[in-house]
Amino acid sequence: MIRRALRILVTVVLSAIVLASLAWAALALWLDGPDSKILAGTMAVGLPLVSIFLAAIVRPFPRGLGAALLPIVAVAFWWGWILPSNRRDWSPDVAHTARAISEGSRVTIRNVRNFKYRSESDYDQHWETRSYDLDRVRGVDLFLSFWGPTHIAHTIVSWEFDNGQPLAISIETRKEKGESYSALRGFFRQYELYYVVADERPGGFTCQLPG
């Protein structure tokens, strides 16, 4: 009786894993697959059918569930090899990447973002080169910015110097021209990551930081 209950429990757990993995793999093919949405859609629909077919023909059933995972493993292997690129038609506010050069305690950073924002999409561009003395750091702040559900937050780390403006750094999505952010797509490989290096003010970030 105990063994039977254990087998049922294992089967239920394996089934849940397969179903969750199938949902992920289908979305990965749809979002990160071929540019042709017809082909991507066909692959996203075909993958569950193949897995269900394998689960149905392989016996016993737990072994069939293991067989159903094989196409998902293939998708995961392919997905893991999708590489980022710096060569895209980037939105102007993320067009340049920051670069740092260290000489002792002094750090020179190129492409510090110092924009004049009138709105999120209307701004004057200004990229600067600045130098900072790490021996003069007097504090570090961590900000949390909520843009919707409070279960998800955006983090910004800011270093405060005793002789000048703070330097804030945030890791954000690097959007292409005309591209908008999607939380769902963010869980897949739809966006490259971008280090925003700026001031603690809307001129650097498009959100207002607490004072």
C-alpha positions in Angstrom: 0.0 0.0 0.0 2.8 2.4 0.9 4.8 1.5 -2.2 1.7 2.1 -4.4 1.1 5.5 -2.8 4.8 6.3 -3.3 4.6 5.4 -7.0 1.5 7.5 -7.5 3.3 10.4 -5.7 6.4 10.0 -7.9 4.2 9.9 -11.1 2.3 13.0 -10.1 5.6 14.9 -9.4 7.2 13.8 -12.6 4.0 14.7 -14.5 4.1 18.2 -13.0 7.8 18.6 -13.9 7.1 17.5 -17.5 4.1 19.9 -17.9 6.0 22.9 -16.5 9.0 22.1 -18.7 6.8 21.7 -21.7 5.3 25.1 -21.1 8.7 26.7 -20.7 10.1 25.0 -23.8 7.1 26.0 -26.0 7.4 29.6 -24.9 11.2 29.5 -25.5 10.6 28.3 -29.1 7.8 30.9 -29.7 9.8 33.9 -28.2 13.4 33.0 -29.0 13.0 30.7 -32.0 13.1 31.5 -35.7 12.2 35.1 -36.9 9.3 33.5 -38.9 6.4 33.4 -36.5 4.7 30.7 -38.6 7.8 28.4 -38.1 8.2 29.4 -34.5 4.5 28.7 -33.8 4.7 25.4 -35.6 7.7 24.3 -33.4 6.0 25.6 -30.2 2.9 23.5 -30.9 4.8 20.5 -32.3 7.1 20.1 -29.3 4.3 19.2 -26.8 2.8 16.8 -29.4 6.1 15.0 -29.7 6.5 14.8 -25.9 2.9 13.5 -25.4 3.5 10.9 -28.1 6.7 9.7 -26.4 4.9 9.6 -23.0 2.1 7.5 -24.6 4.2 4.9 -26.4 7.0 4.3 -23.9 6.0 1.9 -21.0 5.9 1.9 -18.0 4.4 5.3 -17.7 7.2 6.9 -15.5 9.7 5.8 -18.1 7.5 7.4 -20.7 7.6 10.7 -18.7 11.4 10.5 -18.8 11.2 10.0 -22.6 8.9 13.0 -22.9 11.7 15.2 -21.3 14.1 14.4 -24.2 12.8 17.0 -26.6 12.7 19.5 -23.8 16.4 18.8 -23.0 17.2 19.4 -26.6 15.4 22.8 -26.5 17.2 23.7 -23.3 20.6 22.9 -24.9 19.8 25.1 -27.9 18.4 27.9 -25.7 21.6 27.9 -23.6 23.7 28.7 -26.6 21.8 31.8 -27.7 24.5 34.5 -27.5 24.0 38.2 -26.8 25.2 40.8 -29.3 26.4 44.4 -29.2 25.6 45.0 -32.8 22.0 46.1 -33.0 20.1 49.2 -33.8 20.0 50.4 -30.2 17.7 53.0 -28.6 19.7 56.3 -28.2 19.6 56.1 -24.4 21.5 52.8 -24.4 23.5 53.4 -27.6 26.9 53.7 -25.8 28.3 51.3 -23.2 30.2 52.6 -20.1 33.9 51.7 -19.9 36.2 52.1 -16.8 40.0 52.6 -16.6 41.6 52.1 -13.2 44.9 53.8 -12.2 45.5 53.2 -8.5 42.6 54.5 -6.5 41.4 56.7 -9.4 38.8 55.4 -11.9 37.9 57.1 -15.1 34.6 56.2 -16.6 33.6 56.9 -20.2 30.0 57.3 -21.3 28.4 58.4 -18.1 24.8 59.2 -19.0 23.8 62.8 -18.3 20.6 63.4 -20.3 18.1 66.1 -19.9 14.7 64.4 -19.8 11.4 66.0 -20.7 9.6 62.7 -20.7 10.7 59.0 -20.9 11.0 59.3 -24.7 11.9 63.0 -25.1 15.4 63.9 -24.0 18.6 65.7 -24.9 21.6 63.3 -25.1 24.8 64.1 -23.2 27.5 61.4 -22.6 30.4 62.4 -20.3 33.8 61.1 -19.2 34.3 61.4 -15.4 37.0 60.5 -12.9 36.4 59.3 -9.3 38.8 58.7 -6.4 37.8 55.5 -4.7 39.6 56.6 -1.5 37.0 59.3 -1.1 33.9 57.0 -1.1 32.0 57.8 2.1 28.8 55.6 1.6 26.9 53.3 -0.6 23.1 53.3 -1.1 20.8 50.7 -2.5 17.5 51.9 -4.1 14.5 49.9 -5.0 12.3 51.2 -7.8 8.8 49.6 -8.2 7.0 50.1 -11.5 4.0 47.8 -11.0 3.6 44.8 -8.7 5.6 45.1 -5.5 6.9 41.5 -5.9 9.2 42.8 -8.6 11.7 45.7 -8.0 14.5 47.4 -10.0 17.7 47.9 -8.0 20.1 50.8 -8.3 23.4 51.0 -6.3 24.9 54.5 -5.7 28.3 55.4 -4.4 28.6 58.7 -2.5 31.9 60.6 -2.6 32.9 63.4 -0.1 33.9 65.8 -2.9 31.3 65.5 -5.6 28.1 64.0 -7.1 27.2 60.3 -6.4 27.7 57.7 -9.0 24.7 55.4 -9.6 24.9 52.1 -11.5 21.9 50.0 -12.6 21.6 46.9 -14.7 18.8 47.2 -17.2 17.5 45.8 -20.5 19.2 47.2 -23.5 16.3 47.9 -25.9 16.5 48.3 -29.6 14.8 51.2 -31.4 11.0 50.8 -31.2 11.3 47.9 -28.8 9.3 47.9 -25.5 9.8 45.9 -22.3 7.8 42.9 -21.5 8.1 41.1 -18.1 7.3 37.8 -19.8 9.9 38.3 -22.5 12.4 39.3 -19.9 12.4 35.8 -18.5 13.6 34.6 -21.9 16.5 35.7 -24.1 14.8 38.7 -25.7 17.0 41.5 -24.3 20.7 42.1 -23.8 21.7 43.6 -20.4 23.0 47.1 -20.1 24.9 48.9 -17.3 23.5 52.4 -16.8 26.1 54.6 -15.2 24.7 58.0 -14.3 23.8 60.5 -11.6 21.2 60.1 -8.9 18.6 62.1 -10.8 16.3 61.9 -13.8 19.1 63.1 -16.0 20.7 59.7 -15.7 17.7 57.5 -15.0 14.2 57.8 -16.3 12.8 57.2 -12.8 12.9 59.6 -9.8 15.2 58.3 -7.0 14.4 59.1 -3.4 16.3 61.9 -1.9 
